């Protein structure tokens, strides 16, 4: 079917780059490093070079340290594909920026920088994939990205070796292309050094120094290398597959990044493909990159080889290709393009690449070390994204926040609970790798890395029919199937790597009901929950929400700096507010309950002066917490933040009948006069309606996100089960999940 011809053409390309005289002139010789710098970048791959380029363009005194040679880690062997269409507006904008940087480099350097604009084509083999491509086409049109829908015969005209009988349609994007990694890095460094940047090769980092300030927070103070010490308050970790090791220098125990073996093969010459677009066949996880008259064939297999770690001394290294793993891509490629089965394989490229649990990079300031930024974990898409991300990183470092909403790339999207679990990282990174080319549906749920965190009510809810979804590592009920007990099973790795498939696959089958762009198969169940809330009452478990107390002498100043709302009101008020950054941009929306101390219980702690109880979405709770701590750090405030997310559960009773139902379980007045909207107070709840048996205290907030009358009950986890059992038996009160709540909230504009 195909032959393998062993040669070292890829290695020769790397060696020729190193021997380039122009390149050598750009780099500092083997002398001591500078004594200080505004920013020190660790790692000389494409992420580090783009970061140096953007910082020096803005006048920052930046230094790049590379332990070996530029590009010698994982950049040198990358395929260098740059696409323009993604199912996410942020990624589309970043790709626009990347293409702009690469296409303009030649003008800045007066030399060719490796950018080839040969276009790109997506191949669809199924009806549902065609639907996804139509959505991509529409998104691209809205964002100014040109694309063209083609029939198989039209696609064959611009890609002659395609077999049009294999697929149903194609989506062609003329702005796609490729970038040569060595040429791009050379051009970026050339401009950066001209702007005052310094690059030190063969300069391994030995340690990152930090100190603890008067508030006990870590702050970067410098970088120790084998050629001297550099004083700095800002370090950028561009270590790629070695990123976790760089983080450990600064006392960060782990980064959610796993190295994999990732491969492609290069064919012998095929004259017919010269000038053809690059190609992605997502249905079989295949890509084809054009390079003159040769084709690079690669993809994402279901049984990738994961690495425990990559040795420090590895440079310009390739592994032997495992054809048992890679062979599936050759079968797919020759089916789509029979001509590929008639030519030989000129070379194989199998090197280390870094992958993350959600297949998105790790960017931004570390939540545990002020001044330590990450820019790594690009999931084999570093050439594609790092130029656009380099712009955002430069703004992030200089002004405190990026211009774009980078939350989905921000390192703070992960919780400490997730990052402390090695099995979560490996499982989730494996699934993200395998599903990289899978269709992105609106209600996708992962199978890997589940049960990282769950609240005290988790088992009760499962017993009552909850079908769980995962958000920020937390399990929360999506909807309920009464009478069923659907448990999330341990990840079975898809039956690969000698793992047997799970016997109980009911949860997996339920998820398939959402693998559609039409109405979910569970639409009626979710609709019934929403109608129950609108017409009667529903019980929502919102315990995964982040919950923090802000106390201390400077608590009020912290609140004034952080939030948009006026928090000088009476102590029983609940205020909806925005959390802002230094640039006035919105970081989160929260509710803030104004407190004046309490009885010493979890829901009403004892403290001096004014305090605040902050509740935010669990999805960005870590992000919110890190931002509040940054405000305290920057202004040197005497304020404390206590995270009580796991210690308190939230049961929300919502709907027109919520007051009548809840009143049967408490002696507190719930009328509009007694308990006005947007107020809070401590109340007692009994286990049975209208009885004097054992009662439990909790903090009740008269707020709700369903658009209906309702209360949130913030209950200590120690007796949340008893309160839930009492309420769940109430006549006219139905369990409901987040799918219904999201729909209700959107409908009422909440």
C-alpha positions as CSV (number, residue, x, y, z in Angstrom):
1,X,0.0,0.0,0.0
2,X,2.8,2.4,0.8
3,X,6.6,2.1,1.4
4,X,8.8,3.7,4.0
5,X,12.1,5.4,2.9
6,X,14.3,6.2,5.8
7,X,16.1,9.6,5.6
8,X,17.0,12.5,7.8
9,X,15.6,15.3,5.7
10,X,13.7,16.8,8.7
11,X,16.8,16.8,10.9
12,X,18.9,18.4,8.2
13,X,16.3,21.2,8.1
14,X,16.8,21.8,11.8
15,X,20.6,21.7,11.5
16,X,20.6,24.2,8.6
17,X,18.6,26.6,10.7
18,X,21.1,26.4,13.5
19,X,24.0,27.0,11.1
20,X,22.3,30.1,9.6
21,X,24.8,33.0,10.1
22,X,22.1,35.6,10.2
23,X,20.3,33.8,13.0
24,X,23.5,33.6,15.1
25,X,24.1,37.3,14.9
26,X,20.8,37.9,16.6
27,X,21.7,36.0,19.8
28,X,23.8,36.9,22.7
29,X,27.1,35.1,23.0
30,X,28.1,32.8,25.9
31,X,28.4,35.6,28.4
32,X,26.8,36.5,31.6
33,X,23.1,37.4,31.4
34,X,21.9,40.9,32.1
35,X,21.5,41.8,35.8
36,X,17.8,42.9,35.5
37,X,14.9,43.0,33.1
38,X,11.2,44.0,33.1
39,X,10.2,40.6,31.9
40,X,12.0,37.3,31.6
41,X,10.6,34.7,29.2
42,X,11.6,31.1,29.7
43,X,11.5,29.0,26.6
44,X,12.6,29.7,23.0
45,X,9.8,28.0,21.0
46,X,7.2,29.8,19.0
47,X,5.3,30.9,22.1
48,X,8.4,32.5,23.7
49,X,9.4,34.2,20.4
50,X,6.0,35.7,19.9
51,X,5.8,36.9,23.5
52,X,9.3,38.6,23.1
53,X,8.3,40.1,19.8
54,X,5.1,41.7,21.2
55,X,6.6,42.9,24.4
56,X,9.6,44.6,22.8
57,X,7.3,46.2,20.2
58,X,5.7,47.9,23.2
59,X,9.0,49.1,24.6
60,X,9.3,46.5,27.4
61,X,12.8,45.5,28.4
62,X,12.4,41.7,27.9
63,X,14.8,38.8,27.9
64,X,14.3,35.3,26.5
65,X,16.2,32.3,28.0
66,X,16.5,29.1,26.1
67,X,18.2,26.1,27.7
68,X,19.3,24.7,24.3
69,X,18.6,26.3,20.9
70,X,15.6,28.2,19.7
71,X,12.8,25.9,18.4
72,X,14.7,22.8,19.7
73,X,11.9,21.6,22.0
74,X,8.6,20.9,20.1
75,X,8.4,23.9,17.7
76,X,10.9,22.7,15.2
77,X,9.0,19.6,14.1
78,X,5.5,21.1,14.1
79,X,3.4,21.0,10.9
80,X,2.7,24.7,11.1
81,X,-0.9,24.7,9.9
82,X,-2.9,28.0,10.4
83,X,-6.7,27.7,10.0
84,X,-9.2,30.5,10.1
85,X,-12.5,28.9,11.1
86,X,-13.2,27.6,14.6
87,X,-16.5,27.0,16.5
88,X,-15.6,29.8,19.0
89,X,-15.5,33.6,18.3
90,X,-12.4,34.1,20.6
91,X,-10.4,31.6,18.6
92,X,-11.5,33.1,15.3
93,X,-10.2,36.5,16.4
94,X,-6.9,35.1,17.7
95,X,-6.4,33.3,14.4
96,X,-7.1,36.5,12.5
97,X,-4.4,38.2,14.6
98,X,-2.0,35.3,14.0
99,X,-2.4,35.5,10.3
100,X,-1.9,39.3,10.4
101,X,1.4,38.9,12.4
102,X,2.8,36.1,10.1
103,X,1.8,37.8,6.8
104,X,3.4,41.1,7.9
105,X,6.7,39.7,9.2
106,X,8.3,39.7,5.8
107,X,7.7,43.5,5.6
108,X,9.3,44.1,9.0
109,X,12.4,42.0,8.3
110,X,12.8,42.5,4.6
111,X,13.1,38.8,4.3
112,X,10.8,35.8,3.7
113,X,9.3,34.7,7.0
114,X,7.8,31.4,6.0
115,X,4.1,32.3,5.5
116,X,2.2,30.4,2.7
117,X,-1.4,31.4,2.0
118,X,-2.6,28.3,0.1
119,X,-6.1,28.1,1.7
120,X,-7.8,25.3,3.6
121,X,-10.6,22.9,3.1
122,X,-12.8,21.0,5.5
123,X,-14.3,17.7,4.3
124,X,-17.7,16.4,5.5
125,X,-18.8,12.8,5.3
126,X,-22.0,13.0,7.3
127,X,-25.2,15.1,7.6
128,X,-24.5,16.3,11.1
129,X,-20.9,17.3,10.1
130,X,-22.4,19.3,7.3
131,X,-24.6,21.1,9.8
132,X,-21.5,22.0,11.8
133,X,-19.7,23.3,8.8
134,X,-22.8,25.4,7.8
135,X,-22.6,26.9,11.3
136,X,-18.9,27.6,10.9
137,X,-19.6,29.2,7.5
138,X,-22.2,31.5,9.2
139,X,-19.9,32.4,12.1
140,X,-17.1,33.2,9.6
141,X,-19.4,35.4,7.6
142,X,-20.5,37.3,10.7
143,X,-16.8,37.8,11.6
144,X,-15.5,38.7,8.2
145,X,-13.9,35.4,7.4
146,X,-14.6,34.4,3.8
147,X,-15.5,30.7,3.1
148,X,-17.2,28.8,0.3
149,X,-19.5,25.8,0.4
150,X,-18.5,23.3,-2.3
151,X,-19.9,20.1,-3.7
152,X,-17.5,17.1,-3.9
153,X,-17.0,17.8,-7.6
154,X,-16.2,21.4,-7.0
155,X,-13.8,20.5,-4.2
156,X,-12.0,18.0,-6.6
157,X,-11.3,20.9,-9.0
158,X,-9.0,22.6,-6.5
159,X,-7.8,19.4,-4.9
160,X,-7.4,17.0,-7.9
161,X,-6.5,13.8,-6.0
162,X,-9.7,13.8,-3.9
163,X,-12.2,10.9,-4.4
164,X,-15.6,12.8,-4.6
165,X,-17.5,9.7,-3.8
166,X,-16.2,9.5,-0.3
167,X,-17.6,12.8,1.1
168,X,-20.8,14.9,0.9
169,X,-19.5,18.5,0.9
170,X,-16.6,20.7,1.6
171,X,-16.0,24.1,3.2
172,X,-13.2,26.1,1.6
173,X,-11.5,29.0,3.4
174,X,-9.1,30.9,1.2
175,X,-7.3,32.7,4.1
176,X,-5.8,29.6,5.6
177,X,-2.2,28.7,5.2
178,X,1.0,27.4,6.7
179,X,3.9,29.0,8.5
180,X,7.5,27.6,8.7
181,X,8.4,27.4,12.4
182,X,12.2,28.0,12.0
183,X,11.7,31.0,9.6
184,X,8.9,32.5,11.8
185,X,11.0,32.3,15.0
186,X,14.0,33.7,13.2
187,X,12.0,36.6,11.9
188,X,10.3,37.3,15.3
189,X,13.7,37.3,17.1
190,X,15.2,39.5,14.5
191,X,12.5,42.2,15.0
192,X,12.6,41.7,18.8
193,X,16.4,42.2,19.1
194,X,16.2,45.2,16.9
195,X,13.7,46.6,19.4
196,X,16.1,46.0,22.3
197,X,15.1,42.4,23.3
198,X,17.8,40.0,24.3
199,X,18.0,36.2,23.6
200,X,20.3,33.8,25.5
201,X,20.6,30.3,24.0
202,X,22.3,27.4,25.9
203,X,21.2,29.2,29.1
204,X,19.2,26.8,31.3
205,X,17.1,28.2,34.2
206,X,18.1,26.7,37.6
207,X,15.5,28.4,39.7
208,X,12.8,31.1,39.9
209,X,13.2,33.2,43.1
210,X,10.2,34.5,44.9
211,X,9.5,36.1,48.3
212,X,6.5,36.3,50.6
213,X,5.1,39.8,51.1
214,X,3.6,41.1,54.3
215,X,0.3,39.6,53.4
216,X,1.9,36.2,52.9
217,X,1.5,36.1,49.1
218,X,4.3,34.9,46.8
219,X,5.9,37.4,44.5
220,X,8.5,36.7,41.8
221,X,11.9,38.4,42.5
222,X,14.2,36.9,39.9
223,X,15.5,34.1,37.8
224,X,18.7,32.1,38.5
225,X,20.5,30.7,35.5
226,X,23.9,29.0,35.0
227,X,25.2,32.3,33.6
228,X,24.0,34.6,36.4
229,X,21.0,36.0,38.2
230,X,18.4,38.3,36.6
231,X,16.3,40.5,38.9
232,X,12.7,40.8,37.6
233,X,9.2,40.9,38.9
234,X,7.7,39.2,35.9
235,X,8.4,35.7,34.5
236,X,6.6,34.1,31.5
237,X,6.6,30.4,31.4
238,X,6.8,29.5,27.7
239,X,8.3,26.0,28.5
240,X,5.8,24.0,26.3
241,X,6.0,20.3,27.2
242,X,8.5,21.4,30.0
243,X,6.1,24.0,31.3
244,X,5.2,22.0,34.5
245,X,8.9,21.9,35.4
246,X,9.3,25.6,35.0
247,X,6.3,26.1,37.2
248,X,7.8,24.0,39.9
249,X,10.8,26.3,40.1
250,X,8.3,28.9,41.4
251,X,6.7,26.6,43.9
252,X,3.7,25.7,41.7
253,X,3.3,22.0,42.3
254,X,1.5,21.1,39.0
255,X,0.2,22.5,35.7
256,X,-2.6,20.7,33.9
257,X,-0.4,19.7,30.9
258,X,0.5,16.2,29.7
259,X,3.1,15.4,27.0
260,X,2.0,13.0,24.2
261,X,3.8,11.5,21.2
262,X,2.3,13.3,18.2
263,X,3.2,12.4,14.6
264,X,2.9,13.0,10.9
265,X,4.5,11.5,7.8
266,X,5.8,13.2,4.7
267,X,5.1,11.6,1.3
268,X,7.2,11.6,-1.9
269,X,6.4,14.1,-4.5
270,X,3.0,14.3,-6.1
271,X,3.1,17.0,-8.8
272,X,-0.8,17.3,-9.0
273,X,-1.0,18.7,-5.4
274,X,1.2,21.8,-5.9
275,X,-0.7,24.8,-4.9
276,X,-3.6,22.8,-3.3
277,X,-5.2,23.9,0.0
278,X,-4.5,22.2,3.3
279,X,-7.2,19.7,4.2
280,X,-9.0,18.5,7.4
281,X,-11.3,15.5,7.3
282,X,-12.7,15.8,10.8
283,X,-14.9,12.7,10.6
284,X,-11.8,10.5,10.5
285,X,-9.6,12.8,12.6
286,X,-7.2,13.4,9.6
287,X,-5.3,16.4,8.3
288,X,-3.2,16.9,5.1
289,X,-0.7,19.7,4.8
290,X,0.7,20.7,1.5
291,X,4.4,21.4,1.2
292,X,5.3,22.0,-2.4
293,X,4.7,18.7,-4.1
294,X,4.7,16.7,-0.9
295,X,1.9,15.9,1.6
296,X,2.2,15.8,5.4
297,X,-0.3,13.3,6.7
298,X,-1.3,13.4,10.4
299,X,-4.2,13.3,12.8
300,X,-5.6,12.4,16.2
301,X,-5.8,8.7,17.0
302,X,-8.0,7.0,19.7
303,X,-5.0,5.3,21.4
304,X,-2.3,8.0,21.6
305,X,0.9,7.3,23.5
306,X,1.2,9.5,26.6
307,X,4.5,10.3,28.2
308,X,5.2,10.6,31.9
309,X,7.6,13.4,31.3
310,X,10.1,14.7,28.7
311,X,13.8,14.7,29.8
312,X,15.4,18.1,30.3
313,X,18.2,17.4,27.8
314,X,15.9,16.5,24.9
315,X,16.5,18.7,21.9
316,X,15.6,18.3,18.2
317,X,14.5,14.8,19.2
318,X,12.2,12.4,17.4
319,X,10.8,9.1,18.4
320,X,10.4,6.0,16.3
321,X,6.9,6.1,14.7
322,X,4.5,3.4,16.0
323,X,2.7,2.3,12.9
324,X,0.2,0.3,15.0
325,X,-1.0,3.6,16.4
326,X,-0.5,5.8,13.3
327,X,-1.7,3.3,10.6
328,X,-5.3,4.4,11.0
329,X,-4.5,7.8,9.4
330,X,-2.9,6.2,6.4
331,X,-6.0,4.1,5.8
332,X,-8.2,7.2,6.1
333,X,-5.9,9.3,3.8
334,X,-5.7,6.7,1.1
335,X,-9.5,6.2,1.1
336,X,-10.0,10.0,0.7
337,X,-7.1,10.4,-1.8
338,X,-6.3,7.0,-3.5
339,X,-3.2,8.6,-5.1
340,X,-1.6,8.7,-1.6
341,X,-1.6,4.9,-1.6
342,X,0.6,4.8,-4.7
343,X,3.5,6.9,-3.4
344,X,6.2,6.3,-0.8
345,X,6.8,7.9,2.6
346,X,9.8,10.1,2.5
347,X,10.1,10.7,6.2
348,X,8.3,10.2,9.5
349,X,8.1,12.9,12.3
350,X,7.0,11.8,15.8
351,X,7.9,14.2,18.6
352,X,6.6,15.3,22.0
353,X,3.7,17.8,22.1
354,X,1.9,19.2,25.1
355,X,-1.9,18.7,25.6
356,X,-4.3,20.0,28.2
357,X,-7.5,18.7,29.8
358,X,-9.8,20.9,27.7
359,X,-7.6,21.2,24.6
360,X,-7.0,24.9,25.2
361,X,-3.7,26.7,26.1
362,X,-2.7,27.8,29.6
363,X,-2.3,31.6,29.7
364,X,-2.3,34.3,32.3
365,X,-1.0,35.0,35.7
366,X,-0.7,32.1,38.1
367,X,-3.2,32.4,41.0
368,X,-0.6,31.4,43.5
369,X,2.4,33.4,42.5
370,X,2.2,37.1,41.6
371,X,4.4,37.9,38.6
372,X,4.5,34.4,37.2
373,X,2.6,34.1,33.9
374,X,2.0,31.0,31.8
375,X,1.9,30.8,28.0
376,X,2.1,27.1,27.2
377,X,0.1,24.0,26.5
378,X,-0.9,24.7,23.0
379,X,-2.2,21.2,22.1
380,X,-0.1,21.1,18.8
381,X,-1.6,24.4,17.7
382,X,1.2,26.7,18.9
383,X,2.0,28.0,15.5
384,X,-1.6,28.7,14.9
385,X,-2.5,30.5,18.1
386,X,0.6,31.8,19.7
387,X,1.0,34.9,17.5
388,X,-2.5,36.1,18.4
389,X,-2.0,35.0,22.1
390,X,1.3,36.8,22.2
391,X,-0.6,40.1,21.6
392,X,-3.0,39.3,24.5
393,X,-0.1,38.2,26.8
394,X,1.7,41.5,26.2
395,X,-1.4,43.5,27.1
396,X,-2.0,41.2,30.1
397,X,1.5,41.8,31.5
398,X,1.6,45.6,30.8
399,X,-1.9,46.7,31.7
400,X,-3.0,43.9,34.0
401,X,-5.7,42.4,31.7
402,X,-5.8,41.3,28.0
403,X,-8.0,43.1,25.4
404,X,-10.0,40.0,24.6
405,X,-12.1,37.9,27.1
406,X,-9.5,35.2,27.5
407,X,-11.3,33.2,30.2
408,X,-11.4,29.9,28.2
409,X,-7.5,30.1,28.0
410,X,-6.9,31.5,31.4
411,X,-5.0,29.2,33.8
412,X,-7.5,30.3,36.5
413,X,-10.3,28.4,34.8
414,X,-9.1,25.3,36.6
415,X,-9.6,24.7,40.3
416,X,-7.0,23.6,42.9
417,X,-9.1,20.4,43.3
418,X,-8.7,19.6,39.7
419,X,-5.0,20.3,39.4
420,X,-4.2,18.3,42.5
421,X,-5.5,15.1,40.9
422,X,-3.0,13.6,38.4
423,X,-5.5,11.1,37.1
424,X,-7.9,14.0,36.2
425,X,-5.2,15.6,34.1
426,X,-4.3,12.4,32.3
427,X,-7.9,11.2,31.7
428,X,-9.1,14.5,30.6
429,X,-6.1,15.3,28.4
430,X,-6.6,11.9,26.7
431,X,-10.2,12.4,26.0
432,X,-9.6,16.0,24.7
433,X,-6.9,14.6,22.4
434,X,-9.1,11.8,21.1
435,X,-12.1,14.1,20.6
436,X,-10.2,17.0,19.1
437,X,-11.9,16.6,15.7
438,X,-15.3,15.6,17.1
439,X,-18.3,17.7,16.4
440,X,-18.8,20.4,19.0
441,X,-22.5,20.2,20.1
442,X,-24.1,22.8,22.3
443,X,-24.6,20.4,25.3
444,X,-21.4,18.3,25.1
445,X,-20.3,16.7,28.3
446,X,-17.0,14.9,29.0
447,X,-16.7,11.3,30.2
448,X,-13.2,11.8,31.6
449,X,-12.1,13.5,34.8
450,X,-15.4,13.4,36.4
451,X,-16.2,13.6,40.1
452,X,-13.3,15.9,40.9
453,X,-15.6,17.7,43.3
454,X,-19.2,17.3,44.4
455,X,-21.3,18.7,47.2
456,X,-22.9,17.0,50.2
457,X,-26.2,16.5,48.2
458,X,-24.6,14.6,45.3
459,X,-25.7,11.1,46.2
460,X,-29.2,12.2,47.3
461,X,-29.7,13.8,43.9
462,X,-28.4,10.8,42.0
463,X,-30.8,8.6,43.9
464,X,-33.6,11.0,42.9
465,X,-32.8,10.7,39.2
466,X,-30.3,13.5,38.6
467,X,-28.3,13.3,35.3
468,X,-25.1,15.1,36.1
469,X,-23.1,17.6,34.1
470,X,-19.6,18.8,34.9
471,X,-18.6,22.4,35.4
472,X,-15.1,23.4,36.7
473,X,-14.7,19.9,38.1
474,X,-18.0,20.1,40.0
475,X,-20.9,17.7,39.4
476,X,-24.2,19.4,39.2
477,X,-27.7,18.2,38.0
478,X,-28.4,18.9,34.4
479,X,-32.0,17.4,34.5
480,X,-33.8,14.6,36.3
481,X,-35.2,11.3,35.1
482,X,-37.5,10.3,37.9
483,X,-37.2,6.7,39.0
484,X,-33.7,6.2,37.5
485,X,-30.3,6.2,39.1
486,X,-27.8,7.2,36.4
487,X,-24.3,7.2,37.8
488,X,-21.3,8.7,36.0
489,X,-18.9,5.9,35.5
490,X,-15.1,5.9,35.8
491,X,-13.4,6.8,32.6
492,X,-12.7,3.7,30.6
493,X,-10.4,5.3,28.0
494,X,-12.7,4.3,25.2
495,X,-11.5,0.7,25.6
496,X,-8.0,1.5,24.6
497,X,-4.7,1.0,26.5
498,X,-6.0,-2.4,27.8
499,X,-8.9,-0.8,29.7
500,X,-12.1,-2.7,29.4
501,X,-15.2,-0.8,28.4
502,X,-17.7,0.0,31.2
503,X,-20.5,-2.5,31.6
504,X,-22.9,0.2,32.6
505,X,-23.0,2.7,29.7
506,X,-26.4,4.3,30.5
507,X,-24.9,7.7,31.2
508,X,-23.0,7.6,27.9
509,X,-26.1,6.7,26.1
510,X,-28.1,9.5,27.7
511,X,-25.4,12.0,26.6
512,X,-25.8,10.8,23.0
513,X,-29.3,12.3,23.2
514,X,-27.7,15.7,23.1
515,X,-25.5,15.0,20.1
516,X,-27.5,17.1,17.8
517,X,-28.0,20.7,16.7
518,X,-31.8,20.2,16.9
519,X,-33.9,19.8,20.0
520,X,-32.4,17.4,22.6
521,X,-34.0,14.0,23.0
522,X,-34.5,15.2,26.6
523,X,-36.3,18.3,25.6
524,X,-39.6,17.3,27.0
525,X,-38.1,16.3,30.4
526,X,-36.3,19.6,30.7
527,X,-39.3,21.5,29.5
528,X,-41.5,19.9,32.2
529,X,-39.0,21.1,34.9
530,X,-39.1,24.7,33.5
531,X,-42.9,24.7,33.4
532,X,-43.0,23.4,37.0
533,X,-40.9,26.5,38.0
534,X,-43.0,28.9,35.9
535,X,-46.4,27.6,37.1
536,X,-45.8,26.1,40.5
537,X,-42.4,25.7,42.2
538,X,-39.1,23.9,41.5
539,X,-36.1,23.0,43.7
540,X,-32.6,23.7,42.3
541,X,-29.3,22.6,43.7
542,X,-26.9,25.5,43.2
543,X,-24.3,24.3,45.6
544,X,-21.4,24.4,43.1
545,X,-21.5,28.2,43.2
546,X,-18.4,29.8,44.6
547,X,-18.9,31.3,48.1
548,X,-16.5,33.7,49.8
549,X,-16.4,35.9,52.9
550,X,-14.5,39.2,52.7
551,X,-13.6,40.4,56.2
552,X,-10.9,42.4,58.0
553,X,-10.2,46.1,58.6
554,X,-10.0,46.9,54.9
555,X,-12.9,44.7,53.8
556,X,-15.0,47.7,52.8
557,X,-12.2,49.3,50.8
558,X,-11.7,45.9,49.0
559,X,-15.3,45.8,48.1
560,X,-15.3,49.4,46.9
561,X,-12.3,48.7,44.6
562,X,-13.7,45.4,43.3
563,X,-17.5,45.9,42.8
564,X,-19.6,48.4,40.8
565,X,-22.5,48.5,43.3
566,X,-22.9,50.8,46.3
567,X,-22.2,48.6,49.3
568,X,-22.7,51.2,52.0
569,X,-26.3,50.0,52.5
570,X,-27.9,48.3,55.5
571,X,-26.3,45.0,56.5
572,X,-29.3,42.8,55.4
573,X,-29.1,43.8,51.8
574,X,-28.2,41.5,48.9
575,X,-26.6,43.5,46.0
576,X,-26.1,42.3,42.5
577,X,-22.8,43.7,41.2
578,X,-20.1,43.4,38.6
579,X,-16.5,42.6,39.5
580,X,-14.1,44.9,37.6
581,X,-10.5,44.8,36.7
582,X,-8.0,47.8,36.7
583,X,-9.1,48.7,33.1
584,X,-12.8,48.8,34.1
585,X,-13.5,45.6,32.3
586,X,-15.9,43.0,33.7
587,X,-14.4,39.9,35.3
588,X,-17.5,38.4,36.8
589,X,-21.1,39.1,38.0
590,X,-21.8,38.3,41.7
591,X,-24.2,38.8,44.5
592,X,-22.8,40.5,47.6
593,X,-24.6,40.1,50.9
594,X,-23.7,42.9,53.4
595,X,-22.9,41.4,56.9
596,X,-22.3,42.8,60.4
597,X,-21.0,39.6,62.1
598,X,-23.0,36.7,63.4
599,X,-23.4,33.8,65.8
600,X,-20.2,31.9,64.8
601,X,-21.9,29.4,62.5
602,X,-20.7,28.7,59.0
603,X,-23.5,30.8,57.5
604,X,-23.0,33.7,59.9
605,X,-19.4,33.9,61.0
606,X,-18.1,36.2,63.8
607,X,-15.9,39.1,62.7
608,X,-15.3,42.7,63.6
609,X,-16.7,45.6,61.4
610,X,-18.4,45.1,58.1
611,X,-18.1,42.0,56.1
612,X,-19.3,40.7,52.8
613,X,-20.6,37.3,51.6
614,X,-19.9,37.0,47.8
615,X,-21.5,34.3,45.7
616,X,-20.5,33.8,42.1
617,X,-20.9,31.1,39.4
618,X,-18.9,28.0,40.1
619,X,-17.6,28.0,36.6
620,X,-15.5,31.0,37.2
621,X,-15.2,30.9,41.0
622,X,-11.4,30.3,41.0
623,X,-11.0,33.2,38.5
624,X,-13.1,35.5,40.8
625,X,-11.2,34.4,43.9
626,X,-7.9,35.0,42.2
627,X,-9.0,38.5,41.1
628,X,-10.1,39.5,44.6
629,X,-6.8,38.4,46.0
630,X,-5.0,40.4,43.3
631,X,-6.8,43.5,44.4
632,X,-5.8,43.0,48.0
633,X,-2.2,42.3,46.9
634,X,-1.9,45.3,44.7
635,X,-3.3,47.8,47.2
636,X,-1.7,46.1,50.2
637,X,-5.0,45.9,52.0
638,X,-5.6,44.2,55.4
639,X,-8.5,42.0,54.3
640,X,-9.1,38.3,54.4
641,X,-10.9,36.1,51.9
642,X,-12.4,32.8,53.2
643,X,-13.5,30.2,50.6
644,X,-16.5,28.3,52.1
645,X,-17.7,26.8,48.8
646,X,-17.5,23.2,50.0
647,X,-18.8,24.1,53.5
648,X,-22.1,25.5,52.4
649,X,-24.8,24.1,50.1
650,X,-27.3,26.2,48.2
651,X,-30.9,25.0,47.7
652,X,-33.0,27.3,45.7
653,X,-36.8,27.2,45.9
654,X,-38.2,29.1,42.8
655,X,-41.6,29.6,41.4
656,X,-45.0,31.4,42.2
657,X,-45.7,28.8,44.9
658,X,-42.3,29.0,46.5
659,X,-43.4,31.3,49.4
660,X,-46.4,29.1,50.3
661,X,-44.3,25.9,50.3
662,X,-41.3,27.3,52.1
663,X,-43.4,29.0,54.8
664,X,-44.6,25.6,56.0
665,X,-41.0,24.8,57.0
666,X,-40.0,28.0,58.8
667,X,-41.4,30.4,61.4
668,X,-39.7,33.4,59.7
669,X,-42.0,35.8,57.9
670,X,-41.7,35.5,54.1
671,X,-44.1,38.2,53.0
672,X,-43.0,41.2,50.9
673,X,-43.0,43.4,54.0
674,X,-41.3,40.9,56.3
675,X,-38.7,39.7,53.7
676,X,-38.3,42.1,50.8
677,X,-36.6,41.3,47.5
678,X,-32.8,41.4,47.6
679,X,-32.5,41.0,51.4
680,X,-31.1,38.2,53.4
681,X,-31.4,36.9,57.0
682,X,-30.7,33.8,59.1
683,X,-33.8,31.6,59.4
684,X,-34.7,28.2,61.0
685,X,-36.0,25.3,58.9
686,X,-37.8,22.3,60.4
687,X,-37.6,18.8,59.0
688,X,-41.4,18.6,58.6
689,X,-44.0,21.2,57.8
690,X,-45.7,23.0,60.7
691,X,-43.9,21.0,63.5
692,X,-41.7,21.8,66.5
693,X,-39.2,19.1,65.8
694,X,-35.5,19.6,65.2
695,X,-34.7,22.7,63.3
696,X,-31.7,23.9,61.3
697,X,-30.5,27.4,60.7
698,X,-29.3,28.7,57.4
699,X,-28.9,32.0,55.5
700,X,-31.9,32.8,53.2
701,X,-31.4,35.2,50.3
702,X,-34.5,36.4,48.5
703,X,-33.0,36.2,45.0
704,X,-33.5,34.0,42.1
705,X,-32.3,33.5,38.6
706,X,-35.4,31.9,37.1
707,X,-37.3,35.1,36.8
708,X,-39.8,33.9,39.3
709,X,-40.4,34.5,43.0
710,X,-37.9,32.5,45.1
711,X,-35.3,32.1,47.8
712,X,-31.8,30.7,48.0
713,X,-31.1,28.7,51.2
714,X,-27.4,28.7,52.1
715,X,-27.2,25.7,54.3
716,X,-24.1,24.3,56.2
717,X,-23.2,21.1,54.4
718,X,-23.4,19.1,57.7
719,X,-27.1,19.3,57.7
720,X,-27.9,20.0,54.0
721,X,-29.1,16.4,53.4
722,X,-31.8,16.7,56.2
723,X,-33.0,20.0,54.7
724,X,-33.1,18.6,51.2
725,X,-35.0,15.5,52.2
726,X,-37.6,17.6,54.0
727,X,-38.1,20.0,51.0
728,X,-38.0,17.4,48.3
729,X,-41.1,15.7,49.8
730,X,-43.1,18.9,49.7
731,X,-46.2,18.7,47.6
732,X,-46.0,20.9,44.5
733,X,-42.2,21.2,44.6
734,X,-40.3,19.4,41.8
735,X,-36.6,18.8,41.4
736,X,-35.2,20.7,38.4
737,X,-31.7,21.0,36.9
738,X,-29.4,23.5,35.3
739,X,-30.7,23.0,31.8
740,X,-34.2,24.2,32.9
741,X,-32.7,27.0,35.0
742,X,-30.6,28.3,32.1
743,X,-33.6,28.3,29.8
744,X,-35.7,30.1,32.3
745,X,-33.0,32.7,33.0
746,X,-32.5,33.4,29.3
747,X,-36.3,33.7,28.8
748,X,-36.7,36.3,31.5
749,X,-33.5,38.1,30.6
750,X,-31.9,37.4,34.0
